[in-house]
Amino acid sequence: MDVELRDIYKTFGAVRANVGITLRVPAGTIQGILGENGAGKSTLMKILSGFMRADSGGIILDGRPVSIHSPADAIRCGVGMLHQDPLDFPPMRVIDNFILGRKGGLLPGQAEAARDFKRLAEQFGFSLNPDSYVDALTVGERQQLEILRLLWLGARALIFDEPTTGISAAQKEKLFAALRLLAEQGKTILFVSHKLEDVEGLCHRVAVLRQGYLVGEAQPPYTTKNLVEMMFGKSISAGERNPCAGGGSTLILDNLSVEDYRLKVRDVSLDVCRGEVIGLAGMEGSGQGLFLRAVSGMVRTVGGRILAGGKDLTGKSYHAFKRNGVAFLPAARLEEGLVSGLNLTEHFVLSEPPDGFFINWEQGGALARERIAGFNVKGTPASTVESLSGGNQQRALLALLRDPLALLLLEHPTRGLDIESTIYIWSKLKERCKQGTSIIFMSSDLDEILQYSDRVLVFFSGRVTPPLDASMLKTDKLGQLIGGKGWDEFTTGKSA
């Protein structure tokens, strides 16, 4: 299907999300839509898929102007969108989710649907059990289910919004193979991303958005430097590695063991120096998330000891850890880190110790303006947190942290962020390291792990390597360990 967006405008108050964008994508093309956070990529795709309406402009499919006012209109026209968070119903079975959206009620022709599901899944090499429940699937498998559902509903143009966020390297390879097969079948793929390596490795052509404008297009062979300059209007550098200078211990783990209903992490010993950064690498569900929450006091340990700031905090509550200078920032910003519906001023007021019985809103507003400026948050004191982009939500979370901190624990600190936001976030984190704060973070981005860590712990099915010197590690070696290879050199998988 040929897809054309013609002179699209969309504003949200004073914010111009899309400004006169015209883009044509021929059938059988994997079209990259590249841009920084807040560039207008998702807004443009939501207009094409019927989740939003443009202020002006038109959509032309196979040479015919169409009116798309809802996702149902879009799918009738052959356009389907797979969102960063798949739109499914976890308490329901895979086959029931597959059928949703089809005419004929909730359960139309289950036998026929099951046959179609099996045929489509085999075509793309997806190993999905139609009788499994969606809440048991990985993010990658939920994406696979949504792809099959959209194809079954008749989609000939498919939009993927940041689809590689939160999936493993193996799942990404399978996704890319499926997208290439769809393009060979004549389907049109619009691949929205801020990840240069994904776009360069997959897309036939790239359109770059910046601050609502279409600023350029490119075709292979791509030049990373040129794409970055189009995205940001300037060159961006991750900078040099700044290793920890060393010092006293902020955290000592002595044979720490923690478990949940499906996984055990056993006998981890670690001594973290002041200002040191420890990276946790591993596939999702390998134990690093459980480990982080145990070290923050959010999950109770089943063995060993945790000493922070010279105090034994084993078995203590999360609040006890906080009182002793330990802070935890979750990956789920809106679900666990921030409060939807509250503005930035209210968040900053809540983050500070109470000062009297009544809230001083004038003082709270001044604090909000100071923190917004200090952390370069693109928002105002009256902005609700859900109105901010992912990068600005992460900056707001960092701005909420108290000083001083002995230990900062981070889940995916830059997930979903563009290069510039990633570099900015790490510049603020490294400032804390210079003040003596130690950082332990988990990430699925191997380059991030190697760029910013002093030492690395690799997790695989609950096993943990000894601390590895990040400056001596290579990406391929790290990838092998994450995949379960090369563990023979660690006789017990026990950290020391």
C-alpha positions as CSV (number, residue, x, y, z in Angstrom):
1,M,0.0,0.0,0.0
2,D,1.3,3.4,-1.0
3,V,1.0,5.8,2.0
4,E,1.1,9.6,1.7
5,L,0.8,12.2,4.4
6,R,0.2,15.7,2.9
7,D,0.8,19.0,4.7
8,I,0.0,17.7,8.2
9,Y,-0.4,20.2,11.0
10,K,-1.0,19.4,14.7
11,T,-0.7,21.6,17.7
12,F,-1.3,21.1,21.4
13,G,-1.8,24.6,22.9
14,A,1.4,26.5,22.2
15,V,3.3,23.3,21.3
16,R,3.6,22.7,17.5
17,A,3.8,18.9,17.3
18,N,3.7,18.6,13.5
19,V,4.3,21.5,11.1
20,G,3.4,21.0,7.4
21,I,4.8,17.5,7.2
22,T,4.5,15.8,3.7
23,L,5.8,12.3,3.4
24,R,5.2,9.6,0.7
25,V,6.1,5.9,1.4
26,P,5.8,3.4,-1.5
27,A,4.4,-0.1,-0.9
28,G,7.0,-2.7,0.1
29,T,9.1,-0.1,1.9
30,I,10.4,-0.2,5.5
31,Q,10.3,3.6,6.2
32,G,12.2,4.8,9.3
33,I,10.8,7.7,11.2
34,L,13.7,9.1,13.2
35,G,13.9,11.9,15.7
36,E,14.6,13.1,19.2
37,N,12.1,12.7,22.0
38,G,9.3,15.2,21.4
39,A,10.1,15.6,17.7
40,G,6.5,14.7,16.7
41,K,7.1,11.2,15.5
42,S,4.4,9.5,17.5
43,T,1.9,12.3,16.9
44,L,2.3,11.9,13.2
45,M,1.8,8.2,13.4
46,K,-1.2,8.5,15.7
47,I,-2.8,10.8,13.1
48,L,-2.2,8.2,10.4
49,S,-3.6,5.4,12.6
50,G,-6.7,7.3,13.8
51,F,-5.8,7.9,17.4
52,M,-5.6,11.6,16.8
53,R,-7.0,14.0,14.2
54,A,-4.8,16.5,12.4
55,D,-5.6,20.2,12.6
56,S,-5.2,20.3,8.8
57,G,-3.7,18.2,6.0
58,G,-4.7,15.0,4.3
59,I,-4.0,11.2,4.1
60,I,-3.8,9.5,0.8
61,L,-3.7,5.7,0.5
62,D,-3.0,4.0,-2.9
63,G,-3.7,7.4,-4.5
64,R,-7.1,7.8,-2.9
65,P,-7.8,10.5,-0.2
66,V,-9.3,8.9,2.9
67,S,-10.9,10.2,6.2
68,I,-9.5,8.5,9.2
69,H,-11.2,9.6,12.4
70,S,-10.6,6.5,14.6
71,P,-8.5,3.4,14.8
72,A,-11.4,1.4,13.5
73,D,-11.5,3.7,10.4
74,A,-7.7,3.2,10.0
75,I,-7.9,-0.6,10.1
76,R,-10.8,-0.6,7.6
77,C,-8.5,1.5,5.3
78,G,-5.7,-1.1,5.9
79,V,-3.6,0.8,8.5
80,G,-2.7,-0.7,11.8
81,M,-0.4,0.6,14.6
82,L,1.6,-1.4,17.1
83,H,2.2,0.8,20.1
84,Q,5.3,0.8,22.4
85,D,3.0,-0.8,25.0
86,P,0.9,-3.4,23.2
87,L,-2.8,-2.8,23.4
88,D,-3.9,-6.2,24.7
89,F,-5.8,-7.7,27.6
90,P,-3.4,-9.6,29.8
91,P,-6.1,-11.6,31.8
92,M,-7.4,-13.1,28.5
93,R,-6.0,-15.9,26.4
94,V,-3.8,-15.3,23.3
95,I,-6.5,-16.5,20.9
96,D,-9.2,-14.3,22.5
97,N,-6.9,-11.2,22.1
98,F,-6.3,-12.3,18.5
99,I,-10.0,-12.2,17.7
100,L,-10.6,-8.8,19.3
101,G,-11.7,-6.2,16.8
102,R,-13.1,-8.7,14.3
103,K,-16.8,-8.2,13.3
104,G,-19.2,-10.7,14.7
105,G,-19.0,-10.2,18.5
106,L,-16.4,-11.2,21.0
107,L,-16.0,-14.8,19.9
108,P,-16.7,-15.0,16.1
109,G,-15.7,-18.3,14.5
110,Q,-13.1,-19.5,17.0
111,A,-12.2,-22.7,15.0
112,E,-11.6,-20.6,11.8
113,A,-9.7,-18.0,13.9
114,A,-7.5,-20.7,15.4
115,R,-6.6,-22.1,12.0
116,D,-5.7,-18.6,10.7
117,F,-3.7,-17.9,13.9
118,K,-1.6,-21.0,13.4
119,R,-1.1,-20.3,9.7
120,L,0.1,-16.8,10.3
121,A,2.3,-17.7,13.3
122,E,4.0,-20.5,11.3
123,Q,4.6,-18.0,8.4
124,F,6.6,-15.7,10.6
125,G,8.2,-18.4,12.9
126,F,6.4,-17.1,16.0
127,S,6.1,-19.8,18.8
128,L,2.9,-18.6,20.5
129,N,0.5,-21.0,22.2
130,P,-3.1,-19.7,21.4
131,D,-4.3,-21.1,24.8
132,S,-1.7,-19.3,26.9
133,Y,-2.7,-16.2,28.8
134,V,-1.2,-12.9,27.6
135,D,0.1,-12.0,31.1
136,A,2.5,-14.9,30.8
137,L,4.1,-13.6,27.6
138,T,7.2,-11.4,27.2
139,V,7.0,-8.0,25.6
140,G,8.4,-9.5,22.4
141,E,5.8,-12.2,22.3
142,R,3.0,-9.6,22.9
143,Q,4.3,-7.7,19.9
144,Q,4.2,-10.9,17.9
145,L,0.6,-11.4,18.9
146,E,-0.3,-7.8,17.9
147,I,1.4,-8.2,14.5
148,L,-0.7,-11.3,13.8
149,R,-3.9,-9.7,15.0
150,L,-3.4,-6.6,12.8
151,L,-2.6,-8.7,9.7
152,W,-5.7,-10.8,10.4
153,L,-7.8,-7.7,10.5
154,G,-6.5,-6.7,7.1
155,A,-3.6,-4.3,7.8
156,R,-1.5,-3.5,4.7
157,A,0.4,-0.7,6.3
158,L,1.8,-1.3,9.8
159,I,3.2,1.3,12.1
160,F,5.7,0.3,14.8
161,D,6.3,2.8,17.6
162,E,9.7,2.3,19.3
163,P,9.2,-1.5,19.0
164,T,12.7,-2.5,20.2
165,T,12.3,-0.9,23.6
166,G,12.3,-3.5,26.4
167,I,12.9,-6.6,24.2
168,S,15.9,-8.9,24.1
169,A,18.5,-9.0,21.2
170,A,17.1,-12.4,20.1
171,Q,13.5,-11.0,20.0
172,K,14.7,-8.0,18.1
173,E,16.3,-10.2,15.4
174,K,13.0,-12.2,15.1
175,L,11.0,-8.9,14.9
176,F,13.3,-7.5,12.1
177,A,13.0,-10.8,10.2
178,A,9.2,-10.5,10.3
179,L,9.3,-6.9,9.1
180,R,11.6,-7.7,6.2
181,L,9.2,-10.6,5.2
182,L,6.2,-8.2,5.4
183,A,8.0,-5.7,3.1
184,E,8.7,-8.5,0.7
185,Q,5.0,-9.3,0.7
186,G,4.3,-5.7,-0.4
187,K,3.2,-4.4,3.0
188,T,4.3,-0.9,4.0
189,I,6.2,-0.6,7.3
190,L,6.6,2.7,9.2
191,F,9.3,2.1,11.8
192,V,9.3,4.9,14.5
193,S,12.5,5.1,16.5
194,H,15.2,7.2,18.0
195,K,17.8,4.4,17.9
196,L,20.2,5.0,15.0
197,E,21.5,1.4,15.0
198,D,18.0,-0.1,14.5
199,V,17.1,2.3,11.7
200,E,20.4,1.9,9.9
201,G,20.2,-1.9,10.1
202,L,16.6,-2.3,9.0
203,C,15.1,0.6,7.0
204,H,15.1,1.2,3.3
205,R,14.8,4.9,3.8
206,V,14.6,7.3,6.7
207,A,12.7,10.5,7.4
208,V,14.1,12.7,10.2
209,L,11.8,15.0,12.3
210,R,13.0,17.7,14.6
211,Q,10.8,20.0,16.8
212,G,7.7,19.1,14.6
213,Y,9.3,19.6,11.2
214,L,10.4,17.1,8.6
215,V,14.1,18.3,8.3
216,G,15.5,15.7,6.0
217,E,15.4,12.3,4.4
218,A,18.1,9.7,3.7
219,Q,18.7,6.4,2.0
220,P,21.5,3.8,2.5
221,P,24.4,3.9,2.9
222,Y,23.6,5.9,6.0
223,T,26.1,8.1,7.8
224,T,25.5,8.2,11.5
225,K,27.0,11.6,11.9
226,N,24.7,13.1,9.3
227,L,21.6,11.5,10.9
228,V,22.6,12.8,14.3
229,E,23.1,16.3,13.0
230,M,19.6,16.2,11.3
231,M,18.0,14.9,14.5
232,F,19.5,17.5,16.8
233,G,20.8,20.3,14.6
234,K,24.4,19.7,15.9
235,S,26.9,17.0,16.6
236,I,26.5,14.8,19.7
237,S,29.3,13.0,21.5
238,A,28.9,10.5,24.4
239,G,32.2,11.8,25.8
240,E,35.1,10.0,27.3
241,R,34.8,7.3,30.0
242,N,35.3,8.7,33.4
243,P,36.3,5.9,35.7
244,C,35.7,6.0,39.5
245,A,38.6,7.4,41.5
246,G,37.8,5.0,44.4
247,G,37.4,5.5,48.1
248,G,35.5,4.1,51.0
249,S,32.7,1.6,50.7
250,T,29.0,2.8,50.4
251,L,27.6,-0.7,50.0
252,I,28.8,-4.2,51.1
253,L,26.8,-7.3,50.2
254,D,27.8,-10.4,52.0
255,N,26.5,-13.6,50.4
256,L,23.2,-11.9,49.5
257,S,20.4,-14.3,48.5
258,V,17.0,-13.3,47.2
259,E,14.1,-15.1,45.5
260,D,10.6,-14.9,44.2
261,Y,8.1,-17.5,43.0
262,R,10.1,-18.2,39.8
263,L,13.8,-17.3,40.4
264,K,16.5,-17.5,43.0
265,V,19.6,-15.3,43.0
266,R,22.2,-16.8,45.4
267,D,25.3,-15.8,47.3
268,V,26.2,-12.4,45.8
269,S,29.0,-10.6,47.5
270,L,30.0,-7.1,46.4
271,D,31.9,-4.1,47.8
272,V,30.9,-0.8,46.1
273,C,33.2,2.2,46.4
274,R,32.2,5.8,46.8
275,G,31.4,7.3,43.4
276,E,31.5,3.9,41.6
277,V,29.0,2.8,38.9
278,I,28.0,-0.8,38.7
279,G,26.1,-2.0,35.6
280,L,23.8,-5.0,35.7
281,A,23.5,-6.8,32.4
282,G,21.2,-9.7,31.5
283,M,18.1,-10.7,29.6
284,E,14.8,-9.5,31.2
285,G,13.9,-11.8,34.0
286,S,17.4,-13.0,34.7
287,G,17.4,-11.7,38.3
288,Q,18.9,-8.2,38.0
289,G,15.5,-6.5,38.7
290,L,15.0,-8.7,41.8
291,F,18.5,-7.9,43.0
292,L,18.1,-4.2,42.7
293,R,14.8,-4.2,44.7
294,A,16.4,-6.3,47.4
295,V,19.3,-3.9,47.7
296,S,16.8,-1.0,48.0
297,G,14.8,-2.8,50.8
298,M,11.7,-3.2,48.6
299,V,12.1,-7.0,48.5
300,R,13.1,-9.0,51.6
301,T,16.3,-11.1,51.3
302,V,16.4,-14.8,52.2
303,G,20.1,-14.9,53.2
304,G,23.3,-12.8,53.6
305,R,23.7,-9.3,54.8
306,I,23.4,-5.7,53.4
307,L,25.5,-3.0,54.8
308,A,25.0,0.6,53.6
309,G,26.9,3.5,55.0
310,G,28.4,1.2,57.7
311,K,25.0,0.2,59.0
312,D,23.5,-3.3,58.8
313,L,20.2,-2.8,56.9
314,T,19.4,-6.5,56.4
315,G,15.7,-7.1,56.8
316,K,15.0,-3.4,57.2
317,S,12.2,-1.6,55.3
318,Y,12.5,0.5,52.2
319,H,12.0,3.6,54.4
320,A,14.9,2.6,56.5
321,F,17.1,2.3,53.4
322,K,15.9,5.8,52.3
323,R,16.7,7.3,55.7
324,N,20.3,5.9,55.2
325,G,20.8,7.6,51.9
326,V,19.6,4.8,49.5
327,A,17.3,5.9,46.6
328,F,15.5,3.7,44.0
329,L,14.3,5.0,40.6
330,P,12.0,2.5,38.8
331,A,11.7,1.9,35.1
332,A,7.9,2.4,35.2
333,R,8.0,6.2,35.6
334,L,4.3,6.9,35.7
335,E,3.3,3.7,37.4
336,E,5.8,3.7,40.3
337,G,7.9,6.9,40.2
338,L,5.5,9.7,39.6
339,V,1.9,10.4,40.3
340,S,-0.4,11.0,37.3
341,G,-2.7,14.0,37.7
342,L,-0.2,15.9,39.9
343,N,1.8,18.7,38.5
344,L,5.6,19.3,38.9
345,T,5.1,21.8,41.8
346,E,3.1,19.2,43.7
347,H,5.7,16.6,43.1
348,F,8.5,18.8,44.4
349,V,6.5,19.8,47.5
350,L,5.8,16.1,48.3
351,S,9.5,15.2,47.8
352,E,10.7,17.6,50.5
353,P,10.4,17.0,54.3
354,P,7.3,18.7,55.7
355,D,7.8,22.2,57.1
356,G,4.9,23.0,59.3
357,F,1.2,22.1,59.1
358,F,0.4,24.0,56.0
359,I,2.0,23.9,52.6
360,N,3.8,27.0,51.4
361,W,2.8,27.0,47.7
362,E,4.8,30.1,46.9
363,Q,7.9,28.4,48.2
364,G,6.9,25.2,46.4
365,G,6.6,27.1,43.1
366,A,10.0,28.6,43.6
367,L,11.5,25.2,44.3
368,A,9.8,23.8,41.1
369,R,11.2,26.6,38.9
370,E,14.7,26.1,40.4
371,R,14.6,22.3,39.8
372,I,13.0,22.6,36.3
373,A,15.8,25.0,35.3
374,G,18.6,23.0,37.0
375,F,17.6,19.7,35.2
376,N,16.5,21.3,31.9
377,V,12.9,19.9,32.2
378,K,10.8,21.0,29.3
379,G,7.7,21.9,31.2
380,T,6.3,24.5,33.7
381,P,5.6,24.2,37.5
382,A,1.9,23.7,36.4
383,S,2.7,20.9,33.9
384,T,1.2,17.5,34.9
385,V,3.8,14.7,34.8
386,E,1.8,12.7,32.2
387,S,2.0,15.6,29.8
388,L,5.8,15.4,29.7
389,S,7.8,13.3,27.3
390,G,9.7,10.3,28.6
391,G,13.0,12.1,28.7
392,N,11.5,15.0,30.7
393,Q,9.8,12.5,33.1
394,Q,13.2,11.0,33.7
395,R,14.7,14.4,34.3
396,A,11.9,15.2,36.7
397,L,12.5,12.0,38.6
398,L,16.2,12.9,39.0
399,A,15.2,16.4,40.1
400,L,13.1,14.9,42.9
401,L,16.0,13.0,44.5
402,R,17.3,14.4,47.8
403,D,20.9,15.4,48.6
404,P,23.1,13.9,49.8
405,L,22.7,10.3,48.6
406,A,25.0,7.4,49.4
407,L,23.6,4.9,46.8
408,L,21.3,5.4,43.8
409,L,19.6,2.3,42.3
410,L,18.2,2.7,38.8
411,E,16.1,0.5,36.5
412,H,16.7,1.3,32.8
413,P,17.5,4.9,33.5
414,T,17.5,5.9,29.8
415,R,15.0,3.4,28.3
416,G,13.1,5.1,25.5
417,L,15.3,8.2,25.5
418,D,17.2,9.7,22.5
419,I,20.9,10.1,22.4
420,E,20.9,13.7,23.7
421,S,18.6,12.9,26.6
422,T,20.7,9.8,27.4
423,I,23.9,11.9,27.5
424,Y,22.2,14.6,29.6
425,I,20.8,12.1,32.1
426,W,24.3,10.5,32.6
427,S,25.9,13.9,33.0
428,K,23.6,14.5,35.9
429,L,24.3,11.1,37.3
430,K,28.0,11.5,37.0
431,E,27.8,14.8,38.9
432,R,26.4,12.8,41.8
433,C,29.2,10.3,41.5
434,K,31.7,13.2,41.9
435,Q,29.9,14.0,45.2
436,G,30.4,10.4,46.4
437,T,27.2,8.8,45.4
438,S,27.5,5.2,44.1
439,I,25.2,4.0,41.3
440,I,24.0,0.5,40.5
441,F,21.9,0.4,37.3
442,M,20.4,-2.2,35.0
443,S,20.0,-1.7,31.3
444,S,19.3,-3.8,28.2
445,D,21.6,-1.5,26.2
446,L,25.0,-3.1,26.2
447,D,26.7,0.0,24.9
448,E,25.3,2.0,27.8
449,I,26.5,-0.7,30.2
450,L,30.0,-0.5,28.8
451,Q,30.2,3.3,28.4
452,Y,29.1,4.3,31.9
453,S,30.0,1.4,34.2
454,D,33.2,0.9,36.2
455,R,32.3,-2.7,36.8
456,V,29.7,-5.1,35.5
457,L,27.7,-7.9,37.0
458,V,26.1,-10.3,34.4
459,F,22.9,-12.2,35.3
460,F,21.8,-15.4,33.7
461,S,18.9,-17.4,35.1
462,G,19.7,-16.3,38.6
463,R,23.4,-16.9,38.3
464,V,25.7,-13.9,38.7
465,T,29.3,-13.3,37.5
466,P,32.0,-11.8,39.7
467,P,32.4,-8.1,39.1
468,L,34.0,-7.6,35.7
469,D,36.1,-4.6,34.7
470,A,34.0,-2.7,32.2
471,S,37.1,-1.2,30.5
472,M,38.3,-4.7,29.6
473,L,34.9,-6.0,28.4
474,K,33.8,-6.1,24.7
475,T,30.2,-6.1,23.5
476,D,30.5,-9.6,22.0
477,K,31.8,-11.1,25.2
478,L,29.1,-9.4,27.2
479,G,26.5,-10.7,24.8
480,Q,27.7,-14.3,25.1
481,L,27.5,-14.1,28.9
482,I,24.0,-12.7,28.7
483,G,23.1,-15.6,26.4
484,G,24.5,-18.2,28.8
485,K,27.8,-18.9,27.1
486,G,31.3,-18.6,28.6
487,W,30.2,-19.3,32.2
488,D,32.6,-22.2,32.6
489,E,35.4,-19.7,33.8
490,F,33.2,-18.9,36.8
491,T,33.2,-22.1,38.6
492,T,30.3,-21.4,40.9
493,G,28.7,-18.3,39.4
494,K,29.2,-16.7,42.7
495,S,30.2,-13.0,43.0
496,A,33.1,-12.1,45.3
